[in-house]
Amino acid sequence: KVPAGRAAELWSIGSDGTPHSLGVLPPSQVLPIRAADRSRLAEGNTLAVSLEPPGGSPTGLPTGPVVATGKLLSA
């Protein structure tokens, strides 16, 4: 559960180690990925969720604690 006054933001981290925002997770927990960001869902990339101010990170990088991570693997 996301604490009051915070937003869960989804990030993709590729081999360059730089987090790229995929957007703020809506309450429904379904986040449409923009076409321009779909290449960031490559096998081996890491997905991370951070807790940010409402509306997402003000800096373009995670500013709050990372509460979940996982590697993308092919099935």
C-alpha positions as CSV (number, residue, x, y, z in Angstrom):
1,K,0.0,0.0,0.0
2,V,1.3,3.5,-0.9
3,P,1.4,5.8,2.1
4,A,-0.9,8.9,2.1
5,G,0.8,11.8,0.3
6,R,3.1,9.6,-1.8
7,A,2.9,8.1,-5.3
8,A,4.5,4.9,-6.5
9,E,6.6,5.5,-9.6
10,L,7.9,2.8,-11.9
11,W,11.4,3.0,-13.3
12,S,13.4,1.0,-15.8
13,I,17.1,0.7,-15.3
14,G,19.2,-0.6,-18.2
15,S,22.8,-1.5,-18.6
16,D,23.8,2.2,-18.3
17,G,22.6,2.2,-14.7
18,T,20.4,5.3,-15.2
19,P,16.8,5.1,-14.0
20,H,14.2,6.2,-16.6
21,S,10.6,6.8,-15.4
22,L,7.9,4.8,-16.9
23,G,5.3,6.8,-15.1
24,V,3.4,7.0,-11.8
25,L,1.3,3.9,-11.0
26,P,-2.4,4.8,-10.9
27,P,-4.5,3.4,-8.1
28,S,-5.7,0.6,-10.5
29,Q,-2.1,-0.6,-10.6
30,V,-2.4,-0.7,-14.5
31,L,0.1,1.6,-16.2
32,P,0.0,2.0,-19.9
33,I,3.6,2.2,-21.3
34,R,4.1,4.9,-23.9
35,A,5.4,3.7,-27.2
36,A,8.6,5.7,-26.8
37,D,9.3,3.8,-23.5
38,R,8.6,0.3,-24.7
39,S,12.2,-0.4,-25.6
40,R,13.1,0.2,-21.9
41,L,11.3,-3.1,-21.2
42,A,14.2,-5.2,-22.6
43,E,15.3,-8.5,-21.1
44,G,17.9,-7.9,-18.4
45,N,16.7,-4.4,-17.5
46,T,15.7,-3.9,-13.9
47,L,12.2,-2.5,-12.9
48,A,12.1,-0.5,-9.7
49,V,9.3,1.2,-7.8
50,S,10.0,4.2,-5.6
51,L,7.8,6.3,-3.3
52,E,7.6,9.8,-4.6
53,P,5.7,13.1,-4.0
54,P,2.2,13.2,-5.6
55,G,2.7,13.4,-9.4
56,G,6.1,11.7,-9.4
57,S,9.7,12.6,-8.9
58,P,10.4,16.3,-9.3
59,T,13.9,15.7,-10.5
60,G,13.5,13.0,-13.2
61,L,15.3,10.5,-11.0
62,P,14.1,8.6,-7.9
63,T,14.1,10.8,-4.8
64,G,12.2,8.5,-2.4
65,P,12.9,5.1,-1.1
66,V,12.9,2.2,-3.6
67,V,10.4,-0.4,-2.3
68,A,10.6,-3.1,-5.0
69,T,12.9,-4.2,-7.7
70,G,13.1,-7.1,-10.2
71,K,14.9,-8.1,-13.4
72,L,13.0,-8.6,-16.7
73,L,13.4,-12.1,-18.0
74,S,12.0,-13.8,-21.1
75,A,9.5,-16.6,-20.5
